Amino acid sequence: MGLANEALRRLNLRAPTDEVAFALVHMRTERGVRLDFTQAPYLSAILRDRRPTHCTIACAQSRKTVTYVSKLFHLLRHPADDTPRTAIYTFPTVAKAQEFSKARLKRMIQASPLLHEDVADVDAVGVKTGRSGWALYLDGTFSELGATSTPADILVHDELNRSDPATLQVYASRLRASHDPRRWLFSTPSVPRFGVSALWEETDQNEWVWQCGQCGREQTFAPMDRHVTWRDGLDLQAETFRCCHCAAPVDRARVLSGRWVPQKPENAHAAGYHITAIMPPESTAPRLAKAFGEAIQPEVFAQEQVGIDEVSGTQHVTAEMIRFGEWANALSADRPLVGGLDPGGKHDFIAGDGKGKVLAVHRLGDWGAVANAMSSLRISVLVCDGAYDPSKAQELARQFSGRVFLADYSLETVGRRFWEHVHNQRRVRVHRTAGLDYCGRRIIQGGDGGDVFPALPYEQERELKAHLTNMARTSVDDAKGRPRPVWQKIGPDHLRHAHLYYTVASEMTEIGFGG
Ligand SMILES: [Zn+2]
């Protein structure tokens, strides 16, 4: 293989102004192999797209990292105005950033004659600098702020969906002083409306479109808008991709001759690209079928292997599932109720009979209003998040002695219940995932043994529905790389937590607390 000398010479001339030529001539993979886009033409367009904001959603084996590293080195080596640039490249954790720097990035630099000569300190882990004046910092997001205090021109966030959203915000402010700021974010997706999926909404949303050789119709595999699903395009039994219109097996040459088509061309200010399982040459249908067979959670297969966001089907709460009764939202009660409180900007409060009938849903303004609600709703047991404002929560517990319990999400193993009362203390420990699972089922069951909410004015009903559905169940790897189920927050979710605390209060009452 290899490029002929004459072809290389011509590409080399174009390299300063052409990202693809630069990648072909100067970049190598960590195995020392030249980059080649003949089997991945969709990457060329991403390399050449100079819009300042990129959000790329990609499946495994998409080569997104090496593509963006190549794009980055082109910009560092050939800034349009010859002013040296500073870049910050992040991974979720410092350990991952260091591993990337030591193993992959160092080898890519060493394998490239140009970069090997330019990089002043190939062994440095946290920062690489170029003899022409550029700097590249590598850092994690779940850490003390390291490189975050350095002003930057280019931010690259790899594995965005596993990164700390709060730290990413801080990084964004580091671009303020730059005259040519760039922000490139990419990741395998996780759940809808979270991370790259949320950012995707603000981009021009390019999907890869090709024409079926059989029926001639244009199509996209596993598009983000779900006008067809990945199961329409991937036949796991026959181990083949199929046309989603006529079901003919897909000819790979047809996919390769496809093109990017923006689904939201009006968002031209930000580039969005979606690389799915049908695109990388390594991601074949038989390989995907094998991975699906081995997958413990089908939604994680869809997220990582297919490249589409997905939630666990059985545990997902949707707005249509939430049931409302005919009773009004109570401000007082003539018999004792139990309650749950999630204090915060608003103190979100849910109270009911503990047996399926929720009687009150209030977003209270301050702790005084909470105390009033304790009295007027005759709360016998209140479970309250004890972490937000511990001194105020303690004060409430003293004021209503024996009736207020402070909860935290510190329980790590589940016994008979998803919560545990700490002996002789006004404290309960809750297992977050098991608790949200259990309470999610109570919402889904509605009138059939679950919870029914009071009739609410339109705006409050909308708010409750949003909070109860603003969590999606998915899976993340723990420190040892084993998948662990979690509920991911995708918007304000305080009433979902208040409902969980209310559920704990209900169960505590059943076994004699507060009586
Ligand atoms: Zn067809």
Residues whose N, C-alpha, C, O or C-beta is under 5 A from the ligand:
A	BS01	ZN	C212 Q214 C215 G216 C243 H245 C246 A247 A248
